[in-house]
């Protein structure tokens, strides 16, 4: 078993290095957040005050936990065929646990150990930056306490992963033949036909429900967004409108865009680039939905916590590292998920090219898709964030410098993501249009 | 007007070329292949795994570039077309059916079928009618609303055919279209292809299944990147044709089983039920040699070899049919020159090929000989046979006066300026092999 794992590592070195780097960075941020949590816990004060202070590093730690689980789960899910071959060659599902532990247990243990070192360096860095800004508060954490909680999180992550695996292994054991012949394909369940426009005699499905729902969703989103512009809104209403706006945006992506695609189908088939861009966006957004939702909800939530708490300078100090760490973690997972999506889409790009679309047309399709993605996944959360920042500013929760710093880190990180997508897609288009192998490989 | 849709001249393909030959030698996925696809053809390419079937199909369908040689698409050299023009050609002329059907996962079946057609900005109603009409013919009208992952393999393959047909292409390229299908669906698909062929569509199909190949009109057997065998069905029965194909496949398997390599001479064996075409449509680039005499092995491998013996001239034309010209039937031979400019900066130079028209009682055979100094031996050979040679460019005299290639070229540059005019001579980029 160990030799097999070694060979798998050797043959897919690049993938495992990327996984290790991402896990290490997430573990470092987790450690850093826990260190901040530990130092805030040492402050003497009322329990509510402590809870308000520690909520941000707790959020950041849980984001780290969710994302490291997401990354590991995604990697393990892509190993179904490998597991089924092991089962086929006579291994028991119990052996597969050992196999997963050998492969990913070591990786996460390695990331865990390095994470302590890098996390400590991050904390030293954060403290020196705080000193430069002449703040009196510094993060003095207890190393033992932090490592103890950090270890607890590590064990919890691994138990969670093994639980997911056990479910997967039972399914594999039951349907071995299916998984051996299973081909990964894109299942975008959110994109269904609402009615048949093709056959006269076919019973038409009525889209009225979806049209009404879409109108309602659009109305709620716009109404909540306008209400959010009111700077003197009471906290409970602020929460309500904020969540309504957020849910509205997600529902627009999931329901309204596919509905528009079908309602405007007659128009779209005259515009091949627009049709492909919209369809491609739906596929892309459904693939990235978890991260889009995470980004859209977490970014403004950080500010929300600040607004809901009492005014304190310490909060201004805490929000900066926590917010930036959350952003970097989401961006890292985004890069990982995108690189897998980018590989999967290559065959479709080659097919479109083979049937007559020029590389330039394919490029425009992707640019349009990315513009839609940037609008729904990056710009709208930024607008919500800006609105909440403004409220935080006029009510003196945060200083203008902190808000500028937070906004800039958001803009810079997501601008880098967009550039990364643009460069990667251009590379892919160039590669697949020059190399015909993508057409013939299953 | 010519019926030729695609003409490949001495094409070779090397994957991952090793210019400095550090690995010893380059692996030729395609090795000096000639191929002509005419309107209404139904050609099947067979061969063992790794013989170059898919590579040939990809090169002919403009999806892959060539290492050497030329492909003429309706008379236009493929290398002179840019990427956008090639896309336009594929969009207007070609339809593709792949083994893995290659449907776009994020488009439903209707949009998948319509994808190539919507590039033409057709009226929506017209397009819808067209898609439904094709879908009805292929019995997939009930799955138009579905997505590829919701359909069976057979349905997906029929969708791929529908997509290939939506633009009414002149040629359909099928790469192992039945690879993922059961026998029932395979025969259904082939019946559709046969029907299309009867309606006038040209089909080029790659398969490794003799039964599938028996639906075609011509079968070409590829081995190690070269066309080894060509069989035409003509008006024979499908059963006989199938048996003949099976014999060839079996022969090849047994050959592979008991011999580790095919000898140099084995490559020469040509097996045809009956020769279909005689003449080549245009000048065929060849290397002429006399049987039993010393010859240049590099040129022999690079170009189509034309063998001269006591009685006959034997070679394979662009259709890969074996052609035997009886020397006694030759009335006269015309010699001419064709200039070629290799644009390579300060090392740019002109080269000259000898054009040989062999005029027989019933036919004219046209060759563009790539022979170097040994060309004079060929000319002497014809002279010895007392065949009249019309030499308007005084080529024989020049060969006698300047036996060395370099001196002769310099002489031609001085004396044959008319051949070097722009538009008369071929202008080539020696690295990319593209016409400029």
Interface residues (C-beta under 8 A of the other chain):
Chain A: X185 X186 X187 X188 X191 X193 X196 X197 X198 X199 X266 X267 X269 X270 X271 X272 X275 X276 X279 X280 X282 X283 X347 X348 X350 X351 X352 X353 X354 X355 X356 X357 X358 X359 X360 X433 X436 X439 X440 X441 X442
Chain B: X54 X58 X61 X63 X64 X83 X84 X87 X88 X90 X91 X92 X96 X98 X99 X100 X102 X103 X104 X105 X106 X107 X108 X110 X111 X114 X115 X116 X118 X119 X121 X124 X127 X128 X131 X132 X135 X141 X144 X145 X147 X148 X149 X163 X167 X175
